[in-house]
Amino acid sequence: MLGHDLVIILAMTFPMFIFTIFAGIKLSDYLEKKYNINEFQKRFVLLSATFISALFLSTLLYYV
């Protein structure tokens, strides 16, 4: 059943991008101002923070 649960969680992750993109934007803007990161690093932080928070949110939604 682990494979089935993982597929459902990953499928729910993509709609959760709508709810978590703002957090990724704020985090990348903060890191750009504080640490003067370049555009590539800013985009990487934006996408990874958004995906991780969307995955976390969809996991909580599935199991709780």
N, C-alpha and C positions, 0 to 999 in steps of 0.2 A: 504493500500500500504506500510505501514511501515514494515511489515513482509517480503514482497518481497524485499524491499530495503536492509534490514538487511542481508538477505540470500545472495544477490549479493555481498554486501560489504565483508562479511565473506568469501565468495568463492574467491574473489579477494585478500584477505589478504595472503593466503598461497603462491601464486606466488611472492608476494612482499617481502617474506622472503629473496629471492635472493638479493634484492637491499638493505635490511636493516640489514643484519647479520653483516656487517663490523662495523656499528655504535654500535651494541651491544657488539661486541668483544672489541672494543676500550674503551667503557665505563666500562666494567667489568675489563679490564686490569688496567685502571686508578684507579678504586676503590680498586683493590687489592694492588696496589703499595702505594696509599695514606693512606688508612685506614686499611690495612693488614687484609682483609676479608678472610674467609676460602673458601674452594673449593665449598661447597654447596651454600654459599651465592653468590659466583662468578657465578655459573651456573644459579641460580635463577635470578640474575640481567641480565645476558646475554639473557635468554629466555624471561623475561618480557619486557626488553627494545626493543628487536627485535619484539615481538608481538605488543607492543603498537605503535612503529614507523611504522610497516607494516599496522596496522589498520588505523592509521592516514593517511598514504600515499594512501591507497586504498579508504578511505572516500573522500579525496581530489580529487582523480581521478574520482570517481563516480559522485560527485556533481559539479565539476568545469569543 
